Amino acid sequence: MSYRIEDIRLYVRETLPGRMLFTLGKHGASDKPARPLTSPIGYVRLTLRGADGGKAFGCAADRLSVRWLDKRPGRSHGRKLHELVALIHHARDVYLSRSAFDSPFQVWQDGFNDVMAHGRSQGQEDLTCCLASAIVERAILDAVARLAGKPLFDMVREDRLGFRPTQVHPELKGLRLADHLPRRPLTRFRIRHTVGLADPLTAGDLPAGQRVNDGLPETLEEYVRQDGLTAFKVKISGDPGPDLDRLGRLWMVIPQKPETIITLDANEAYRELAPFVDFVATLRDQLPGLFERILYIEQPLERTLSLDPSSERWVRRVAGTKPLIIDEADGNLEAFKRAHAIGYAGTSCKNCKGFFKSLLNRALVAHYNAAGQKTFLTGEDLQNLPIVPLHQDFVALSMLGITHCERNGHHYNYGLSMVPEKEKACVAKHHRDLYVQRGSEWFLNIRDGMVACGSLQCPGFGVREEPDWASMTEMRRWVQGRYPTDGPTDAGRKHH
């Protein structure tokens, strides 16, 4: 089928400040922000027309997380936001210039390559380029699936998106992706609860005068009781002493059940791997029970060093005890292949890095596993807030065979407090499996550590109704009016 993009508009919704601090990275809790940060979310609204004259909207959204996308010191937060917004507008123009297309995959591939080349020429991080392309890519996919009247899962299974992995990875010749995807979309996911470096573990960590007192849990032990949690994603700082002490305390708080699982995330905390190897060995010796429950360790080394072939000896040494995956280092289409070549076992799937990119990585996993090389993808989260980012991320996972995922937006923010009433009405009408109402607010519905989201399998990319565009601000006007380019610089801090 032929398509034509008629219009692409860009917006931002500035959300309420988070209810609690969230800190990650090598500086730990001592470098936490003075107050919870707001979470600006960038939105795309696209209008698509099919060859038969039918027309559909498509939408996508991502948190504009420049502190994660670009951690280079000496660059102000405002400058990073201005540059990201400029790159998203460039992506908009690129996709509009290729407005007529037959294959969604081909138009994405052309657009992605253009945005990546332009971003690099402007000194942008690859991750920033990925997000700028991905947010438009998902709006196109949403509109294409909506125009067909089918969920995106069906569009992938039925090969209606023109997905041709050999155009990127020739070694995948003969691989049929549908043979490696679930026959039906996954609609239940186990939640890996994020434990940030500033998060209180017990009531003793949170003096009464510092409590939010908003009726929600505030400590890890309170969340374990309320949500029945048995899966956890734990941030480590790169400082072995405090990390080992905190992990020991955490082990005494979480349920020590057969089904309990843990993943560790270093968020690029290490500049060299030898100290990390020592940390892993000490952790194994000092906390064998906890170590046994660790499934994998995420992104220990800074992104600029992660894929260096000289790291292979250390990577394989750790990988002999626990698998390692990349996250921030997965900024282009070759990153996972390069990581796999030196011993990493997997990479994270995040819609902000690109949906087709995740499908390509899923195809690589199938290829490697067929050769007897155990690899996998994981479901991680860059504070995917409701509604659009959260829904689309669950939909992406529904076809990748990933059964558990990190989801932290549900507890660092107060439910759907950032969403206007029009969108809450959509939740009440369509998504009572995924959300639950408590008092006058809606929250992610976690029961026995699980969420159900079958209602997201609807025509399009998990979004039933149009967002409330009137509640948003045009993206360029928003950044120009709110953020100076010459504000305080980020000194390598790694917090949301």
QUIUR-V158703 format. One record per backbone hydrogen bond with DSSP energy under -0.5 kcal/mol. NH is the residue of the N-H (numbers start at 1). CO is the residue of the C=O. E is the energy in kcal/mol with one decimal. If there is no record, write none. Layout:
# QUIUR-V158703
NH&CO&E, NH&CO&E
This chain:
# QUIUR-V158703
3&101&-2.8, 4&49&-2.1, 5&99&-1.9, 6&4&-0.6, 6&47&-2.8, 7&47&-1.1, 9&45&-2.9, 11&43&-2.3, 12&473&-2.3, 13&41&-2.4, 14&12&-0.5, 15&13&-0.7, 18&37&-1.7, 19&412&-1.6, 20&412&-0.9, 24&494&-0.6, 28&25&-1.3, 30&27&-0.7, 31&28&-1.8, 32&29&-1.4, 41&13&-2.3, 42&40&-0.5, 42&62&-2.9, 43&11&-2.9, 44&60&-2.5, 45&9&-2.7, 46&58&-3.1, 47&7&-2.5, 48&56&-2.9, 49&4&-2.6, 50&54&-2.8, 51&2&-1.4, 53&50&-1.9, 56&48&-2.5, 58&46&-2.3, 60&44&-1.3, 62&42&-2.1, 64&40&-2.6, 65&63&-2.1, 66&64&-1.8, 68&65&-1.4, 69&65&-2.5, 70&66&-2.3, 74&490&-1.3, 75&72&-0.6, 75&490&-0.6, 77&488&-1.2, 80&76&-2.3, 81&77&-2.2, 82&78&-2.6, 83&79&-2.5, 84&80&-2.4, 85&81&-2.8, 86&82&-2.2, 87&83&-2.0, 88&84&-2.5, 89&85&-2.3, 90&86&-1.9, 91&87&-2.4, 92&88&-2.4, 93&89&-2.3, 94&90&-2.5, 95&91&-2.6, 96&92&-2.2, 97&93&-2.0, 98&94&-0.8, 99&96&-1.3, 101&3&-2.1, 101&99&-0.5, 104&102&-0.6, 105&161&-2.2, 107&103&-2.3, 108&104&-2.0, 109&105&-2.8, 110&106&-2.5, 111&107&-2.1, 112&108&-3.7, 113&109&-2.2, 114&110&-1.9, 115&111&-2.7, 116&112&-2.8, 117&113&-2.3, 118&114&-2.7, 119&115&-2.9, 120&116&-2.5, 121&117&-1.9, 122&118&-1.1, 122&119&-0.6, 123&120&-1.7, 124&119&-2.7, 129&125&-1.8, 130&126&-2.5, 131&127&-2.2, 132&128&-2.1, 133&129&-2.0, 134&130&-3.1, 135&131&-2.3, 136&132&-0.6, 136&133&-0.6, 137&133&-2.6, 138&134&-2.5, 139&135&-0.9, 140&136&-2.1, 141&137&-2.3, 142&138&-2.7, 143&139&-2.1, 144&140&-2.7, 145&141&-2.5, 146&142&-2.3, 147&143&-2.7, 148&144&-1.4, 149&145&-0.8, 149&146&-0.7, 150&145&-2.2, 152&460&-1.9, 154&151&-0.5, 155&151&-1.6, 156&152&-2.1, 157&153&-2.6, 158&154&-2.6, 159&156&-1.5, 160&155&-3.0, 167&164&-1.9, 168&165&-1.8, 169&165&-3.1, 170&168&-0.5, 172&169&-2.2, 173&170&-1.5, 175&172&-2.3, 177&175&-0.7, 179&176&-1.6, 180&177&-2.6, 181&178&-1.1, 186&398&-2.3, 189&451&-2.3, 190&403&-2.5, 191&449&-2.6, 192&190&-0.5, 192&405&-3.1, 193&191&-0.8, 193&231&-2.5, 195&233&-2.8, 196&194&-0.6, 197&23&-2.3, 199&196&-1.1, 205&202&-1.7, 206&203&-1.5, 210&207&-2.3, 211&208&-1.1, 220&200&-1.9, 221&201&-2.1, 223&219&-2.0, 224&220&-2.5, 225&221&-1.7, 226&222&-2.4, 227&223&-2.8, 228&224&-1.2, 229&224&-0.6, 232&261&-1.7, 233&193&-2.4, 234&232&-0.5, 234&263&-3.0, 235&195&-2.3, 236&265&-2.3, 240&238&-0.7, 243&239&-2.3, 244&240&-2.8, 245&241&-2.2, 246&242&-2.6, 247&243&-2.6, 248&244&-2.1, 249&245&-1.9, 250&246&-2.8, 251&247&-2.2, 252&248&-0.7, 252&249&-0.8, 253&249&-0.5, 253&250&-1.7, 254&250&-2.3, 257&255&-1.4, 260&257&-1.5, 261&230&-2.2, 262&293&-2.1, 263&232&-2.2, 264&296&-1.7, 265&234&-2.5, 266&298&-2.4, 268&299&-2.7, 269&266&-0.6, 270&300&-2.6, 276&272&-0.5, 277&273&-2.7, 278&274&-2.0, 279&275&-2.2, 280&276&-2.5, 281&277&-2.1, 282&278&-2.5, 283&279&-2.8, 284&280&-2.2, 285&281&-1.7, 286&282&-3.0, 287&283&-2.4, 291&287&-2.8, 292&288&-2.0, 293&289&-0.8, 293&290&-1.0, 294&290&-0.6, 294&291&-1.1, 295&262&-2.8, 297&323&-2.3, 298&264&-3.2, 299&325&-2.7, 302&270&-1.9, 305&302&-1.8, 306&302&-1.6, 307&303&-0.6, 308&305&-1.6, 311&308&-2.7, 312&309&-1.7, 314&311&-0.5, 315&311&-2.7, 316&312&-2.8, 317&313&-1.2, 318&314&-2.2, 319&315&-2.9, 320&316&-0.9, 321&318&-2.8, 322&318&-2.6, 323&295&-0.6, 325&297&-2.2, 326&346&-1.7, 330&327&-1.7, 331&329&-1.7, 335&332&-0.9, 338&334&-2.3, 339&335&-2.7, 340&336&-2.9, 341&337&-1.9, 342&338&-0.7, 342&339&-1.0, 343&340&-1.2, 344&339&-2.2, 345&324&-2.8, 346&324&-1.0, 347&376&-1.0, 348&326&-1.4, 349&378&-2.9, 350&348&-0.6, 353&350&-2.0, 354&350&-0.6, 354&351&-0.9, 358&354&-1.3, 359&355&-2.0, 360&356&-2.7, 361&357&-2.2, 362&358&-2.3, 363&359&-2.2, 364&360&-2.1, 365&361&-2.2, 366&362&-2.1, 367&363&-2.2, 368&364&-3.0, 369&365&-2.9, 370&366&-2.0, 371&367&-0.9, 371&368&-0.7, 372&369&-1.9, 373&368&-2.4, 374&372&-0.7, 376&345&-1.8, 378&347&-1.7, 379&404&-0.6, 380&349&-1.0, 380&378&-0.8, 383&381&-0.6, 385&383&-1.1, 390&385&-1.3, 391&387&-2.6, 392&388&-2.4, 393&389&-1.8, 394&390&-2.1, 395&391&-2.1, 396&392&-2.1, 397&393&-2.2, 398&394&-1.7, 399&395&-0.6, 399&396&-1.1, 400&397&-1.1, 401&397&-0.7, 402&397&-0.9, 403&401&-0.6, 405&190&-2.4, 406&379&-2.5, 407&192&-1.3, 411&408&-1.5, 412&408&-1.5, 413&409&-0.8, 415&410&-0.6, 415&413&-1.7, 416&442&-1.7, 417&414&-2.1, 419&416&-2.0, 423&420&-0.8, 424&420&-1.8, 425&421&-2.3, 426&422&-1.0, 427&423&-1.8, 428&424&-2.6, 429&425&-1.7, 430&426&-2.7, 431&427&-2.3, 435&431&-1.8, 436&443&-2.7, 438&441&-2.9, 441&438&-1.7, 443&436&-2.6, 445&434&-2.8, 446&444&-1.2, 447&445&-0.6, 447&450&-2.6, 449&227&-2.6, 450&447&-1.7, 451&189&-2.3, 452&433&-0.6, 453&187&-3.1, 456&453&-1.7, 457&454&-1.8, 458&456&-2.1, 460&150&-2.4, 462&458&-0.5, 464&462&-0.6, 469&467&-1.6, 471&468&-1.8, 472&469&-1.9, 473&12&-2.5, 475&10&-1.8, 478&474&-2.5, 479&475&-2.2, 480&476&-2.2, 481&477&-1.8, 482&478&-1.3, 483&479&-2.0, 484&482&-0.5, 487&484&-0.7, 490&75&-1.7, 491&489&-0.6, 492&490&-1.0, 496&22&-0.7
